[in-house]
Amino acid sequence: MERMICAAEAAEVLGGRFGARPGIETVSVPGRVNLIGEHIDYHELAVLPMAVPRAIHIAYRPAAGGVLRAVSGDGYDEIELRVDADLAPGPAGDWGNYVKAAVLATRSRWAIERGIEAAVVSDLPPAAGLSSSSALLTGFTLALLRANGIEAGFEELMSVLPEGEHFVGTRGGGMDHAAVLACRAGAALLVEFAPVVATPVSVPGGWEFLVAHSLVMAEKSGAVREQYNSRRAAGTAGLRKLGFQTFREALAGGGGDELTARARSGLRGEELLCFLHVTSEAARVREAVAALKAADMAAFGRLLDASHASLRDQLRISTPEVDALVEAARKAGAVGARLTGAGFGGCAVILCRRGERAEVKERLRRGHYARLSGFDPVSHLIDAEPSAGALLA
Ligand code: NG1
């Protein structure tokens, strides 16, 4: 039986490390799985993520003198900094970078004086494409704001969090922050940008999603970061060569064959491939939202498959391990499957008919995972019930 980690455990860790004084509050931020719309949020195109029932829980209490001290239940190094200090990033992969990013994001809009004592526990697998980094950044931002008596809303938070994440070095978009804040239980979230608008779209009762790990860590704060950023740069370079300022402008005429022909005659190599991924994925998001609203599971499944093919062949962010997992999921009875998140490892999102998910999991376990070492069913197969974001939990 899966053991759920909860906020009370973070409070225990906090009391154990910093003393059991009163005044402890908690904030829980879920991870998210992106159903469709991959590597397009940073081009300000709409995406369709959903929060998952795994989260980062932070227990905190205001601390005097502007000092922030944080411990993690997973044994990472303790962090201590001043909330008014000049903060520079530490080594890539250091969890303190996300805490510093939260301080800077908060300070970019609000005046804060109090620090916090904080403890973090999590059952969200890291580096899996499930947004553990954005959940950490968002959680510390909310804790700092609340400890300073500031209650911020969705738009205000969205005005600082994506930019805050750039401190860590990834030129990502705002999908993750929107999802971990604003998802509703039972629904996916259509996130549009400039301006940011988040609209829940109910997941039909007959659908179930499964998240399965490829067992390859997608450590985006490490080497993969350059790869990730290069896809964004190539897409933007292609866009400019064709004379557009934004992808929305490029797609304003409806996209389709005419735009594809123009790209094929004007672009080559990386720029062409990235451009074609972005424009085709934008169309798939539109169709996926229509399929979700119409409860057309077969159409949604085909769109997942087509998205995977584009991520593998055009954007080239899949790996043999993720391709094998996606293939195994389809053979195991999934209606559709694709890589989810930043890529270069991480997870697949798998669509199943209600009642068949357990069987799909069992087949993956007996077939695909039996050949691999390091498989742990609790961390690597997640029943992705559509969950609530931090502002709605
Ligand atoms: P994950 O899967 O959390 O690494 C990253 C970006 C998203 C988006 C996806 C790809 C961050 C914080 N997250 O997500 O904005 O671009 O990749 O669709 O940069």
Boltz pocket constraint, residues with backbone or C-beta under 6 A from the ligand:
constraints:
  - pocket:
      binder: B
      contacts: [[A, 34], [A, 37], [A, 38], [A, 39], [A, 40], [A, 41], [A, 42], [A, 128], [A, 129], [A, 130], [A, 131], [A, 132], [A, 133], [A, 134], [A, 165], [A, 170], [A, 171], [A, 172], [A, 173], [A, 174], [A, 175], [A, 176], [A, 220], [A, 340], [A, 341], [A, 342], [A, 343]]
      max_distance: 6.0
